[in-house]
Amino acid sequence: MRYGIDVRKARIEKTNGNKTLIIFDNIHNISFGLDNDKNTVKLKIDGVTKDELVANNENGKLNIYDFSRRLTLPKGEVIRTEISGKTIYFELLGKISIVPLNLEKVIVDERTGGVFDRTGANEQADLFYAPFGMKDHENNTLYLGFDRKAEKLSFMVYLYEKDLEVEAGKHGDEKESGLIISEFTWEISILPDEGKWQTIDPGTIIDETEGFNKSGRIIFNDLKGWAASQNIVWKDTDNKSHFWLRCILKKSGFQYPPRIETISINTVCAIHGKTIKRDNTWKRIEEFSSSNTSNGMPSQVFISSAKPILARTLLVSVSGEYNEYFATWNEIPGRDNQRLLKYLENKFYFDWIGNANIEKNTTGNIIKIFDDRNKILLVLNVWKTKVSMVMDRRKVCDFAVRMQNPELKMYSGLWTEVDDFDGSGPDDNHYILDKEHGEIKFGDGLSGRIPPESSRITVVRYRIGGGNEGNFKAGYNWKVENEKKTVGHTLEIINHKPSTGGKDAEILNDAIERCLRDMKIPYTAVTSGDFEYIAMNTPGLRVAKAKAIPDYNKNDGENSKASVTIVVLPYTPIETFIAPPSPPPGFIDAICHHVDKHRLLGTQIHIEFPQFIRVNVSMTIDMVKGYPEKELTSTVKKELAFFLHPIKGWFDKKGWPIGRLVSRSEIFEYIRKIEGIKCILKISISGDNGSSLDANGNLNLPSEISTVYPGSISVIINKDLNKCRSGDVNG
């Protein structure tokens, strides 16, 4: 037994109104005490508290859970389902510990804006809520109330992005320069009903949403001291206590206020495919042969029974061929850090490893390479002849170690995949992969090395899958492929979101079309259009508008040669501005950094946020007889506010053109088509921030970097008859 006590002959009783279960004999007394909220069970042995268990009411039965036995599935765990008679495999993209708790309350405290219960919005599809309000002021707070506690917790945050009209920027294969991160404080409730909070150490939190900037998991690894409480800003009529987790917005760095579709417990992303390791079943394509060993001949081809093979997943080794030196054990950590990281990045396609940390244990036999989400161990054996690489507690491959006094040199037996043998010499350990047919081809001895005769070809690892068959609707039931891992657990796995993004192998015509599209993408900024495209496609940012103004710098006047000013406006789904938008922290710097990489030498670039002009409009109209006056007035105001919107306005609905004056005739042209208007009698315009009226009553903006947003809009319905004349715009 776990506590070394034999209870086979013990007696069992319930006391304290069935809240305490006692197991006892002549030697020991074991009690399980249920708290008043029926959330926690304390285990005591001979009066000493040994453990704290979790109680859960399920279909009228009170089940008790031991969190020390919670089910944990590692990153890469294979799950499967049946679709149209075919088995489909997916792999988990992260480690998940499954805990039996529920999210019962979602409360948003907008401070001066009010306190709102968003529980219903969190539970209903296609609804959303702003976790910090639509104004995202500092100290606005998101409260999450759970029915029981856990020492570790993770949940998936799905952002609502279905109505976003501007996609996040992409420019070739360039990586994001870093999303603009807001600052938060996460806290848990402690000391029941006393309103006390305990700050969670940020080092124990993994935030895949990068500050609610994208959908992803938030993982809490240390929630010790969590207690149920009623004392928060929101009180239910039933006075039920919850284990509260709250997030306080300390500094907003959002492009626009984030909106959450749902927060989902015990959820992790998965990717279509299945990893196959240490595969010795690849066979040489040769008549009367089914061997996985080399015959020493040129241009050998080996084939797998599993296909298609996903790109950048195949690792191939040849027995006895540890001849690629990549790092010295003694110099890590030290001068060989970058050499080691570069090798692992190139061979294993680790996109995270460039900025990883490296540590060696005190005995000098284990090197740890890690960041916040990933970890690799390199383990040196006692004879100092081999290093094993371990990830997620599984050995990936071995490297050879050779003593070259006084240093331990590490050598790899992994061969390198290339697109072709054009740049391969006779001593290069290269091969070509045909992903669709599952074939690898070795060199001929001139272009690419021939594996030595009788050497065994081993595929260390590869993934199969991909294609359209991985796209399907939500609602399928799944099973863990290795069913031994779920013994003793009742586990239900359902994909509540559809699977998307899978594509079949690209055909030649599609590849040609993609190449032609890519040729039209500017990668060097020469023309104004080039500057605007590059700015709007800054990786990771949603840029609504960009206008390049050549030979212009607002600080030097309009004749600033070799200067280009780019006016940029971040995208927001917000349709009504009470005040002009302001650039989120880091927005301008991120665009400047991206454009700077693509400018011509000698060109000075200046990234500016627009100067906003608040435009007020007063309009007198005559309406069609019998048309509802209030409805017409409301429609005209709404349409005119939309026309003046800096992001969604103007005739093309792509935002007011930066630097363009506000013309009465253009307002007339846009408004006159509204149903119910007989004629427009008068239009008056005014603005602030240095704007001025010309002789015709049009509003001139103060500079080329100015734009507008709607202010006060007044609509007067004319009561006098016979005022209309054809095309009348009287001022």
N, C-alpha and C positions, 0 to 999 in steps of 0.2 A: 504493500500500500504506500501511498504518497507520504504519509506521516508515520509509517512504521507501526501502526496499531492494528491488531487483529480484532475485528468486530463481528466475526461470524457467529458468536454466541451472545452478543449483546442484546439488550432490550431497547425498544423504541417507544417514546411517549411524546405527546404534544401538550404544551402548557401555554399559559399567558394568552388565552383566547385564540389558540391555534397559531400564534405568531412565533412560537419557539418549538423546535424539534430537538429532542434530547435522545442521544444514543449513549447507553451507559452499561457498564458491568461493574464488577467489584474493584476494578483497577482504575479505569478511566471514565471521564464524563465529557462527552462531545455534544456541543449545542450549536444549532443553526438558528440565529435570531433575525426575524424579518422586521425591517423598520416600518414606521407608520405609513410612509408613502408607498410601501411595497415595491421599492426599487432596489434595495440593497439587503444582502444577507451576510451577517457577520458569523464567521466560523471560529468557535472557541474550543480549545482543548484544555481541560482541567482549569478553566477560568482564564486562560491566556488567549488573547485574540491572535489567530494564526493567519487568517485570510479574510478577504472581503469579496463576496460573490455578487453577481448581478441577477435580479429577478425580473421576469418578463411575463406579463399576462397574455397568453396566446390562446384564443378560442375558449376562454373560460378556465384555462389551466394555468397555474402559476409555475413556470419553468425556471430553473436555476442554472446559470451559466458560470463556468469557471474561465475567466479571461486568459489564464495561463494555457488553456487548451484552444484558444481561438484559432480558426483556420487561416493560415497564411499561404497565399499562392505567390510564387516568385515571378519576377519579370521573365517573359519568354514561355510561361506555362501554356501548354497547348489545350485549347478547348475545341469542341466539334459539334456540329449539328447536321441534320439531314434536310436537304432541300431537293425536292423532285427526285428522290431516290438516290441522290449523290451526297457523299460525305464532304462537308466543307470544313476546313481547318482554319483557325485563327490563333494568334499568339498574343498574350497580354503584353502591353507596352510598359507596364510598371508593376512593381510589387504591391500586393494588396493584402491587408489584414482585415478579415471580415468580422465585424462586431455586431451583436444583436441589439441595436438601438434605433430609435426613430427620431426624425426631425419633426417636432410637433408645432413649433411656433417660429414665425419669421416676422420680426418687428423692425420698422425703420423709424428712427428718430431724426427728424430734419430740424431739430432745435426750434428756431422761430417759425419754421414752416409747419410744424405739427408732428404728431406721432401717429403712425399708421400700421395696421395689421396687414401684412402682405402674405399671410399663410395661404390664403385661397389662390392668389396669383402664382405662388410657387408650385402649387399642386395641379393647376389646370394648364393644359397644353395651349400654346399660341397666345398666352398672356405673358406680360413681363412687368417688372418693377425695377425702380432705380434704388439700389442698396444704400445710396447716400443722398437720395433726392435728385431732382433734375437741376438743382443749382450747385450740388456737390460742395457745400460750404465746409470749412474746417470744423472738426468736432462733430459733424453728423455721424451717426452710428448705426450699424447693422447689428441686430440681436438675433441669435439663433438659439432656440430653446429645445433641448433634447429630453427624452423621457428617462434616460439613465446615463451614467457616466462611463468613461473609458480613459485609460491612460494614454492610448494612442487612437487617433481618429483621422480619417480622410474622407473628403467628399468631392464630388465633381461639380464645378460651376459651369453651367451652360449659359453663355451670353446670348442675348437676343440680337440677331444681326440680319434678320430676314428682310428688313426694309431699308437697309443701307444701300444707297445708290452708287457709292464710290468704293471700289475694292482697295484693300491694302496694297501699297505700291510694290511692284516687282520690276527689277531691271536685270535682265539676263539671269545669271546664276549667283548674283551678288547676295551676300548675307545681310540681314538686318543690322543696322548700325547700333541697335539697342533701343528697345521701346522706352517711352517716357514713363518713368515709374513714379507713382504717388507714394506717399509715406503713410503707414498705418501703425496702430498699436492693437494687438490682439490680447484679450483678457478673458479669464474664466471667473465664474462666480464662486466665492468661498464663504465660509461662516454663514450658514443658513439664516435667511431673513434679516440679515444685518446690512445688506447692501454693500458688501465688501467685494473687492475685485483683486485678482492677482494677474500681473502682466506675464505673458508667455514669452520665454526667451526666444528672440527672433532666430537664433542659431538652431533651434529645434523645429523650425517651420520650413517646409519646402513649398514654395508657391509657383506652380506651373502656369498660373494665369498671368504672371508677371505684373501684379498689381491691378487685377481685374481688367487687363487690356485684351485678353483673349480667353477663350474657353480652356479649361484645364482643371487639374486637381490641386487642392490645398491639403497638405499633409501635416499633422501635428504629432510630434513624437514624444512629447512630455506634457501631460495634463494632470500631473499629480496635484492633489489638494482640491480637485473639482467638487463642489457641493451644490445641492439643489437649493433654489431660492425663489421667493415670490417678489422680492423687493427690486423691481426695475421700473422703467418708465411706463410700462403697460401692465395693467392688472385685469385678469379674466374674472368673470363672475363666479366661476367655480373655485377660485383661489388655489388652483393647482400649482405646485412647485415644478420648476424645470431646472435642468443643468444648463446654465446660460453660457454661451460663447459669444463675445461681442468684438466687433471690429470698428475702431474709431479712426476716422479719416483725419490725419494730422496735417497733411499737405497734399493738395490736389495737383496732379500732373496729367489729368485726362484731356484728350482731344475733345471729348464730349462726355457727358455723364454716362457711366456704364449702365447697362440694363440687363437684368438677369431673367432668363426664361425659367430656369429651375436649378435648385441645388439638390443633388442626388447622392445619398449615402451608399457606401459599399459599391462604388462604381469605378471602373478603370477602363481606359481605352484599349482596344485590341486591333491588330492588323492582320489582314488576310495572308495566309501562308503557313508553312510548317518548316521548322529547322531540322535538318538531318545531320547528325554528327558521327564522326569516325566511320564513314561509309567505305567499306572494302568491296562493295558489290559492283563497282564500275568495271566494265569489261572492255578489253581491247577489240576493236573492230577488225577482225581478220578471219578468213575462212578456216573452219575447224578449230577455232580458238574461243575460249571463254575465260581467259586469264586476266588478272589485274596486275600482271607484272610486265615489265618492259622486255621486248625482244632485241633491243639495241639497234633497231632499224630506224631510218629517217621518217619523219612526218607521221608518227603513230597517232591514232585517234582512239580515245576511250569514250564509252557511252554509258549513260545512267538510265535506269528504268523509270526514274522519277523526273518529271519535267512539267512545265517550263521552269527554268532556274532564274531566280530574281537577280537583277543586276547588283554588283558590289557585295555579294554574299559568299562567293566560292573561295575556299582556301584549300590548296593542293600541296601535298608533301610527297617527296620521293624518298624511300627508305635509305638511310645511310648518307643522305646528301645534306649534311649540316655544314654548309660552306659559305653562308652569307653573314659576315660579321656586322653587328648593328649597335653594340654598346658594351661598355666595360662595367661589370658589377661593382667594382671598388669605387667607381667615379659617379655613383648614384646614391644619394643626391650629390650633385656637383656638376662638373663640366660636361658630363654626358646626358644631362637631363633632356635637352632639346633633341639630341640625337635619338634617344629612346622614344620620346613622344612622337617625333616625326615618323619613326618606323611604324609604331603602332597605328598611327593615323592612316598611313598609306596602305598598310597591309590589311588592317581590320576595319577600315572605314569608320573610325570613331570620330564623329564630327564635334564631340565635346572636349576632346582631350588636349586641344591646343593650350588651354588656360588651366589645366589640371594642376593639383598640388601633388608633391612627391615626398614620401616619408619612408624611412627604414627603421625597423624595430631595433631594440637595444642589442639583441643577439646577432644582428646583421644578416639574418637569413630570409627576411621577408621585406619586400618593397611594396608599399601601398601607393597607388595612383588613384586620385579621387577628386570629385567636386561635390556639390550639394546633392546630386542625384545618382551618381555613378561611382563604381569602385572596381578596381582591378588589383589583384594580388599576384605578385611574382614570388614564387617560393623556391628557394635553393635547397636541394637535397643535402643530406649529411655528408655524402661523398664528394660534393661540389663538382658533380659531373652533369647535372641537369637542372633546369629551371622550368617549373610548371606555371602556366598562366591560368588563373582561376577567376571566374566571374559568376556572380549569383550562386556561389558555393559549388560551381561545376567547373571541372577542368576543361579548358578550351584546347590547349595544345602544349607541347613541350619544346624547349629550346636546349641546344647543347651548350655545355660550358667547358672551356679548355683553359687550363692553367698555363699562363705565359708569364712567368715570375716577373714581378710579384703580383700580376694582375689576373683577374678572372674575366676572360673574354666570352661574350655570349654570341652564339651563332644560330641562325635560323635555317630550317629545312623547307620553308615555305617557298613555293615558286610564285612568280608574278604574272598576273593576267595582263595581256596587252591586246590592243585592237588588231594589230597585224605584226608581222615579223620584219617590216621594212627597216626598223631601227635596231634590230636584235643581232648581236654578234654570236660567234660559235660557243662562247662561254657563258652566255646569259640564260639564267633559269626562267624562261618565259614560256607561256602557253596562250592559246587563243580559245575563247569560250563561245560556243554556239548556244545561246540561252534557250532558244525556242525548242531545239532538238535535243538538248542535254548532252552535248559533245564537247570534249576538250581535245585540242590538237597540239602536239609538241613540235619542236623545230627539227630541221633536217641536218644539223651539224654545222651549217654555214650561217644560216639565219635562225638562231635559237638553238640551245643545247639539246642533245638527245639524252633522255634518261638512260643511265647505264643498264646494260643487259642484266636481267633477273632482279632488278630493283622493283620493289612493290610500290604501286601508285595508290596513295591513300587520300581520299577527300576528307579533310579534317572537318569541314562544315560547309553547308550551303542551305539555302531556303528555296522551297518550291511554292508555287501559287501565283496569285495575281490574275489580272484579267477581269472581264465583265462579270464572271460568275461570282465574284466577291461582292457585287452590289445587290442588295436585297432589302426588303422592307423590314420594319421593326416587328418585334413580337415573337421571335423564334426562341425555342428552348434549347439550351446548350448543356453539354456535359464536359467534365474535365477528362482529358484523354487518359491520364494516369489515374484511374479510379481508386487506387490504393490511398492516394492523398486525402480523399474525402471520407474514408471509413470513419464511422462514428459521428458524422456531421450530416444534418439535413440541409442540402444546398440546392437552391433554385437559381439558375442563371438565365437571364432574359436580356436580349438587346432591346432597350426601350427607344433607341434611335435607329434609323436606317443606316445601312452600310453604304458608303459612297466613295467615289474616286478611283475605282478599279478600271483599268483599260486593257484591252487586248493588245497584242504586239502590233507595232506601227507598220503599216504597209508602205511600200515605196512612194506612192503618190502623196500620201499624208506627210511623209518625211520631206519630200520636195517642197510641198506647200509650207511646212513649218520653217524650212530653211529660207524660203522667199520672204516669209513674214519677219523672220529674225534679221534679214538683211536690211529691212526698212527701219529697224530700231536704231536710233542714234546712240552711239557709245562715246562719241567725241562731240562736244558742244561747239558748233560753229555758227549756225543761224539762230535767230530768236526762237524758232520752233524747237530747235534742239535743246536749248536751255530750258524751255517750258516743259518739254517732255521729261527730261531728266529730273527736274525738280518735282514734278507731279508723281513720278514713279520712284521716289525715294523709298527703298525697301522697308516695309513695315508700317509706313505712315499713310494715312488717308488724306490726300491733298485735294481739295475741291477745285481750286483755281490757281493758275500761275500765269503771270504776264511778264515777259522779258522786255526791258527798255534799254536798248543799246545806247552807248555814249552818255550815260546818265548816272549821276550819283547825287543823292539829295543834299549831301553836305558840300558838294563842289559846284552845284548848278548843273545846267543841261549840257554843257560842253565838256564833259569829262571823258576824254578819249581813252580807248582801251578798257573802259569800264562797262559792265553790264549789271543793271539792277533787276532782280527778279522779285516781283511782289507775289507773295504766296498767302493762301487762305486755307486753314484747316477745315476739313469736312465736319459737319454736325448734322444730325437728323432733326434738330430742334427747328421748328418753323417760325416761332415767335420770339423776337429779341426784346427784352425789357431794356437791356443795355447792350452796347456793341460787344461782340465777342473779343476775347483776348487770346494771344497765342499761349498754348500750354508750355510749361518749362521744357527747354531742350528742343522744341519743335524747330525753331529757326536754325539752331546749331546743327541738328541732324541733317537738314536739307543742305546747309552750307558745306558740311563735310562731304556729302555725297556728290554735289555738283563740282566741288573742288577737285575731285578725282578725275573728272571728265572734261575739264576746261583746257583750252590751249595755253601753252606757256606764254606768260606776259599779260593774259587777260585778268583783270581784276573783277571779282564778283561781289555783289552786295545783295544779301537776302533781306527783304523788308516785309513787315506786316503792314497791311493797308491802313491808311488814315481814314477812319470811319466818319461819315457825315450823316447825321440824323435828319431825314427828310420829312417835313410836314406838308400835307396836301389838304386843301379845302376845295370842295367840288359842289357845284349846283347843277342838278339834272332835272329834266322833265321826264316823267315816266308814262308808260302806256296806261291808258285809262282802265281802271279795274284791277291793275296789278297790285299785289300786297306790298304796302309801303315798307313795313319793317323787314320783310324778306329781301326786298331789293336793296335797301340800305345796308343790311348785313352782308349781302353778296358783294356789293361794290367795295366795301371796306376790306373784305377778305381778299378779293382779287387784286386790289391795289397794293395791299401789304405783301402779297405774294410776288407781284411784279417788281417791287423794290427790294426783294430779298437778295442779299449778296451771294448766296450759294444756290438757291433754287429759282430765282426770279428771271426777269427779262423775257423776251419773246421765245428764246430757245430753251427756257427752263433750266439753264445751266449757270445761272447767277448773273447779277448785274455786271456789265463789263467794267473792269477796273479803269478808272480815269475818265469815264464817259459822263458828260453832263446829263442832267435830268430835264428832258424836253417836254413841254406841255403837249405838243403835237403827238409825241409818242405815247404819252399817257392817254390822250384822247383816242388814238388808234387802238390801244389795248382794251380800254374800258367800253368803248361804244358798242362792241359786239355782244355785251351782256344782255340776256333776255330781259325785257321789261323796260329798257331805257328807250325813250322816244328821241331825246337829244340831250347833249351836254351843253349847258349854258355858260359855265364859268369854271376855270381851273386856276387855282393860286398855289404857288409852291414857295416854301422857305426852307432854310437849312442852317446848320450851326458850323462851328469849327473852321471858320474862314471861308465858307462858301459865299457866293454872291449871285444876284440876279442880273441878267443882261437886259437889254432894252425890250426884248420880246417876252420877258417874264420867265425865261428858262434859268435853271439853277446851274451855275458853273462851279465845278469842284476846284479846290485850291491847288491841287498838284496832280501829276500823272500817277501817283501811287494811292490816290483817294478812291474810295468806293462808298456806297450808300447802304443804309438800312432803314426800314420804315419807322416813322415816329407817329405823331398825331395825325389821324385821318378823319376829316369831317365831311359828311355827305348831307347836303341840304336838298330836299325835294321841293321843287318849285310848285306853288299852288296856283299861279296865274296861268291862264290858258293862252294859246296862240303865241307863245314866246319862241317856239322853235323855228329855225330856218335851216335849210339844207347845209350840212357841214358846219353848223354854227359852233364856234368855240370863242365866245366873247370873254374878254378879260377885263 
